Amino acid sequence: MKSFLLSVGAFALTSVSARTFMIPRNASSKSFMGGNLYFLQGLSDDAQDAYIEDLANHGAKVVRVWVNEQPGDNTCVKGSKITQKVPALETTLGEYNSDTLDALDVVINKLAQKGIKSLISPHDGNSLLGDYRKDVYFDKWGAKSFYTDSDALDAYKKRIDYIFNYQGKTSGKVWKNWGDAIMAFDLQNEPMSADNSVCTGGDTGKWLCQTAQHMRETLGADNPIKIATGGIGGDDSHGCTTLSAATQCDQIDLIAAHKYAGKQSSNPSQWSNSASNWISKSNGKLVFVEEWGVNTGSSDPTTELAAEADDINSVAVPNLYWQFLPKQDSGCSYDPKNDSGDKFGIYVESDTDIAAVMKQSSDADAKQDWSGIIA
């Protein structure tokens, strides 16, 4: 997401099950739902366990996590205390902090033990914006040159190599061989979102496919772990989700859409129309919604989540919500609807029936064949 985002809604289980809609049938696989949480590794051990338990009870199949730093010092982030300080993977270009991956390995292992797969973003494209998230890549190359300079690509490939070949301190697993726990790696979170001209111009430097090719070479041709686009250009409104530079790249497996729509009642087929369009342009690649959310500042999540999920599930496209938040810590006052940049959060323990929409998704026969990717 461009900033750290907005909010959502849902109907009670009786309301969801009472609805009727046509779901395309694919006997090969079911759809699924999950979520995103960029600060999961920063939570206390107990808070991690409680959150993952809540997600598992709701029926989540996938959680997207980030290779990033965490502030620690009991800093409040979206209603949670960040108790564990985690350094950035690179504070000096080409020098890697293993503690960063050690912290993430803990939560990937916990998710796997609950039957939830991880989708890993190895870097945040928004760190190239030059704001509070800026990092060593911004300092060296800035937003545009990162995607066009061959030295930048070489540096990023080395980062990928370090992450893929890392052996977990907790899990004992080499990540590139851990297909039982890891569904996919993004190329990056929202590549080219810091400068959309790179993607609207067609990715002439071929960053997307060159990065994917290196990832696949490192993973191995027969490795079940997939490579996802990560939401090219950020929100779908920027016009880069199904960029031909990605859809025509053999090494890219999954087209990830990021879309923050308006009220469902104002545009009743907004999700089914978008999904059908993405699939038609995907060149046969699997399509999923990697980020979506309901603006809790203008909509009631207890009804709006289910309304939008109904539309998504009418075309049975897998989706990850931004964001299902851990149970609020009593020491951190936070209401998503009052967040100036991210009104999409829904607490996992709230009046919104998250389990109902997740069940609805898991019961739907997927529009495309996802066999073997989740199960």
C-alpha positions in Angstrom: 0.0 0.0 0.0 1.1 3.6 -0.8 0.8 4.7 2.8 0.0 2.4 5.7 -3.7 2.3 4.7 -7.7 2.6 5.4 -10.8 0.1 6.4 -13.7 -2.5 6.0 -17.1 -4.3 6.8 -19.0 -7.6 7.0 -22.4 -9.2 7.3 -23.2 -11.8 9.9 -22.9 -15.4 8.8 -26.6 -15.7 8.4 -26.6 -12.8 6.0 -23.7 -14.2 4.0 -25.2 -17.7 3.7 -28.6 -16.3 2.7 -27.2 -14.5 -0.3 -27.3 -16.1 -3.7 -24.8 -15.4 -6.4 -23.3 -17.4 -9.3 -19.8 -18.7 -8.7 -17.8 -20.0 -11.7 -17.0 -23.6 -11.2 -13.5 -25.0 -11.3 -13.5 -28.5 -9.9 -9.7 -28.4 -9.5 -9.4 -26.0 -6.6 -11.1 -23.7 -4.1 -10.6 -20.0 -3.6 -9.2 -18.6 -0.4 -8.8 -15.5 1.7 -6.2 -14.1 4.1 -4.6 -10.9 5.2 -1.6 -8.6 5.4 0.3 -7.5 8.5 3.6 -5.6 8.0 4.4 -5.5 11.7 3.6 -9.1 12.8 7.3 -9.8 13.7 7.3 -6.8 15.9 4.6 -8.0 18.3 5.4 -9.8 21.5 5.5 -13.6 21.4 2.2 -13.8 23.1 0.5 -11.2 20.9 1.8 -13.1 17.8 0.3 -16.3 19.0 -3.0 -14.7 19.8 -3.2 -13.0 16.4 -2.3 -16.1 14.5 -4.8 -18.2 16.5 -7.5 -15.7 15.7 -6.7 -15.8 12.0 -6.6 -19.6 12.0 -10.0 -19.7 13.7 -11.4 -17.3 11.2 -10.2 -19.6 8.3 -7.3 -17.6 6.9 -5.1 -19.5 4.4 -2.4 -16.9 3.6 -0.8 -14.0 5.4 1.5 -11.5 3.6 4.5 -10.4 5.6 7.4 -8.0 5.0 11.2 -8.1 5.2 11.4 -4.8 7.1 12.4 -3.1 10.3 10.3 -2.7 13.5 10.7 0.2 16.0 10.4 -1.8 19.2 10.3 0.2 22.5 6.6 -0.5 22.9 5.8 1.9 20.1 2.1 1.8 19.3 1.3 0.9 15.7 -2.4 0.5 14.7 -3.5 -0.4 18.1 -0.6 -2.8 18.9 2.6 -2.5 20.9 5.7 -3.2 19.0 7.8 -4.8 21.7 10.5 -6.3 19.5 13.0 -4.1 17.8 14.1 -5.4 14.4 16.7 -3.7 12.2 16.4 -3.0 8.5 17.9 -5.9 6.5 20.3 -3.4 4.9 21.5 -0.3 6.8 24.6 -0.4 4.6 24.1 -1.5 1.0 25.1 -5.1 0.5 25.6 -5.8 4.3 22.8 -7.9 5.7 21.4 -8.1 9.3 20.4 -11.7 9.9 18.3 -10.5 12.9 15.8 -9.1 10.4 15.1 -12.5 8.9 15.4 -14.3 12.3 12.4 -12.3 13.5 10.4 -13.0 10.4 11.3 -16.7 10.5 9.6 -16.9 13.9 6.2 -15.8 12.6 6.4 -17.7 9.3 7.1 -20.9 11.4 4.1 -20.1 13.7 1.8 -19.5 10.7 2.9 -22.7 9.1 2.1 -24.6 12.3 -1.5 -23.3 12.0 -1.7 -24.3 8.4 -1.4 -20.8 7.1 1.1 -20.1 4.3 3.2 -16.9 4.0 3.6 -14.5 1.1 6.8 -12.6 1.5 7.6 -9.1 0.2 11.4 -8.9 0.2 11.4 -5.1 -0.1 8.9 -2.2 0.0 8.8 -0.1 -3.2 7.4 2.7 -1.1 10.8 3.1 0.6 11.8 4.8 -2.6 9.4 7.7 -2.0 11.9 9.5 0.1 9.6 9.9 3.1 10.0 8.3 6.6 10.3 4.9 4.9 13.4 5.8 2.8 16.3 3.3 2.8 19.7 2.7 1.4 18.3 2.0 -2.1 16.6 5.5 -2.1 19.8 7.1 -0.9 21.8 5.5 -3.7 19.4 5.6 -6.6 16.2 7.3 -5.9 12.8 6.3 -7.2 13.3 6.0 -10.9 17.0 5.0 -11.3 16.4 2.0 -9.0 14.4 0.4 -11.8 16.6 1.5 -14.7 20.2 1.4 -13.4 21.9 -2.0 -13.8 24.0 -1.5 -10.7 20.7 -1.1 -8.7 19.4 -4.4 -10.1 22.6 -6.2 -9.3 22.4 -4.9 -5.7 18.8 -6.0 -5.5 19.6 -9.5 -6.8 22.1 -9.9 -4.0 19.4 -9.0 -1.5 17.2 -11.6 -3.1 19.9 -14.2 -2.9 20.5 -13.5 0.8 16.8 -13.8 1.6 16.2 -16.9 -0.5 19.3 -18.7 0.9 18.7 -17.7 4.5 18.4 -20.7 6.9 15.9 -20.0 9.7 17.2 -19.6 13.2 13.9 -21.0 14.5 12.6 -23.1 11.7 15.9 -24.5 10.6 14.6 -24.3 7.0 16.3 -22.7 4.1 13.6 -20.3 2.9 13.9 -21.1 -0.8 13.2 -24.8 0.0 10.4 -24.1 2.4 7.4 -24.6 0.1 5.3 -26.1 2.8 5.3 -22.7 4.6 5.9 -20.1 1.8 3.4 -19.7 -1.0 5.2 -17.0 -2.9 7.6 -14.2 -2.9 6.7 -10.8 -4.3 9.1 -9.1 -6.7 8.7 -6.2 -4.3 5.8 -4.6 -2.5 4.3 -2.2 -5.1 7.1 -2.0 -7.6 7.3 1.3 -9.4 4.7 2.9 -7.1 7.2 5.6 -6.1 7.4 6.7 -9.8 4.5 5.4 -11.9 6.1 6.7 -15.1 8.4 3.7 -15.0 5.4 1.3 -15.3 3.1 3.4 -17.4 6.1 3.8 -19.8 6.2 0.0 -20.1 9.1 -1.0 -17.9 11.6 -0.4 -20.7 14.5 -1.4 -18.5 12.8 -4.8 -18.0 13.2 -4.7 -14.3 10.1 -6.8 -13.6 11.1 -9.8 -15.8 14.9 -9.6 -15.0 14.1 -9.7 -11.3 11.7 -12.6 -11.8 14.2 -14.5 -13.9 16.8 -14.1 -11.2 14.3 -15.2 -8.5 13.3 -18.3 -10.5 17.0 -19.2 -11.2 17.7 -19.0 -7.4 14.6 -20.9 -6.4 15.0 -23.6 -9.1 12.8 -24.4 -12.1 10.8 -27.1 -10.3 10.4 -25.2 -7.0 6.7 -24.9 -6.0 7.2 -21.5 -4.4 5.6 -18.9 -6.8 6.7 -15.5 -7.9 4.1 -12.7 -7.6 4.2 -9.2 -9.0 3.4 -7.4 -5.7 1.0 -4.9 -7.1 2.8 -3.1 -9.9 2.4 0.6 -9.6 0.5 0.4 -6.4 -3.3 0.8 -6.7 -5.0 -0.5 -9.8 -6.1 3.0 -10.6 -2.6 3.7 -11.8 -3.1 1.3 -14.7 -0.1 -1.0 -14.2 -1.6 -4.2 -12.6 -1.6 -6.2 -15.8 1.4 -4.6 -17.5 2.5 -6.7 -20.5 6.1 -6.6 -19.2 4.8 -8.9 -16.4 2.1 -10.9 -18.1 4.5 -11.8 -20.9 7.3 -12.8 -18.6 7.5 -16.6 -18.2 9.0 -16.5 -14.8 6.2 -14.5 -13.2 3.5 -16.9 -11.9 1.0 -14.7 -10.1 -0.5 -11.3 -11.0 -1.2 -9.4 -7.7 -3.8 -6.7 -7.8 -4.0 -3.9 -5.3 -7.3 -2.1 -5.3 -9.1 0.2 -2.9 -12.6 0.6 -4.1 -15.6 2.7 -3.0 -18.8 1.6 -1.5 -20.2 -1.5 -3.1 -23.7 0.0 -3.2 -22.4 2.8 -5.5 -20.8 0.4 -7.9 -22.4 -3.1 -7.5 -20.1 -5.0 -9.8 -16.9 -3.2 -9.1 -14.9 -6.3 -8.1 -16.3 -8.8 -10.5 -15.8 -6.5 -13.4 -12.2 -5.7 -12.3 -11.3 -9.3 -11.7 -12.7 -10.4 -15.0 -10.7 -7.7 -16.7 -7.5 -8.7 -14.9 -7.9 -12.3 -15.8 -8.6 -11.5 -19.4 -5.3 -9.6 -19.6 -3.2 -12.0 -17.5 -2.0 -14.3 -20.3 -3.1 -17.3 -18.4 -1.3 -16.4 -15.2 -3.1 -16.7 -11.9 -4.7 -13.5 -10.6 -5.4 -12.7 -7.0 -6.3 -9.5 -5.0 -3.2 -9.0 -2.8 -4.6 -5.9 -1.1 -8.1 -4.5 -0.7 -9.9 -2.7 2.0 -13.0 -0.9 3.1 -12.8 2.7 4.1 -14.1 2.5 7.7 -14.3 6.3 7.8 -17.2 6.3 5.3 -18.6 2.7 5.6 -19.6 0.4 8.4 -17.3 -2.6 8.3 -19.9 -4.9 9.8 -21.8 -4.7 6.5 -19.4 -3.4 3.9 -16.8 -6.2 4.2 -19.4 -8.8 3.4 -20.9 -6.7 0.6 -17.5 -6.3 -1.2 -16.5 -9.9 -0.4 -19.8 -11.1 -2.1 -18.7 -9.4 -5.3 -15.1 -10.8 -5.1 -16.4 -14.3 -4.4 -18.9 -14.1 -7.3 -15.9 -14.5 -9.5 -14.1 -16.6 -6.9 -10.7 -14.8 -7.0 -8.4 -15.4 -4.0 -7.9 -12.3 -1.9 -5.9 -10.9 1.0 -7.4 -8.1 3.1 -5.6 -5.0 4.2 -5.5 -5.2 7.2 -7.0 -7.5 9.8 -5.5 -6.0 13.0 -4.5 -7.8 16.2 -6.7 -7.4 19.2 -6.2 -3.8 20.4 -3.7 -3.4 23.2 -5.2 -1.4 26.1 -2.2 0.9 26.1 -2.6 1.9 22.4 -5.6 4.0 21.6 -6.4 3.6 17.9 -9.6 3.7 15.8 -9.0 3.0 12.1 -11.7 5.3 10.9 -9.7 8.2 12.3 -6.5 7.3 10.7 -5.6 10.0 8.2 -3.8 7.7 5.8 -5.1 4.2 6.4 -8.7 3.7 7.3 -8.9 0.1 6.2 -8.1 -1.8 9.5 -10.5 -4.2 11.1 -9.7 -5.8 14.4 -9.7 -9.6 14.4 -11.7 -9.5 17.6 -14.6 -7.1 16.7 -18.2 -7.1 15.7 -17.3 -7.7 12.0 -17.8 -11.3 11.1 -14.5 -12.1 9.4 -15.0 -15.8 9.7 -18.1 -15.7 7.6 -16.4 -14.0 4.6 -13.4 -16.3 4.8 -15.6 -19.3 4.8 -17.5 -17.9 1.8 -14.2 -17.6 0.0 -13.0 -21.0 0.9 -16.3 -22.6 -0.2 -16.1 -21.0 -3.7 -14.8 -23.0 -6.6 -11.9 -20.9 -7.9 -12.2 -19.1 -11.2 -8.7 -20.3 -12.0 -6.8 -23.5 -11.0 -4.9 -22.9 -7.8 -4.3 -26.7 -7.1 -1.2 -27.4 -5.0 -0.5 -23.8 -4.2 -2.3 -23.5 -0.9 -3.0 -27.2 0.1 
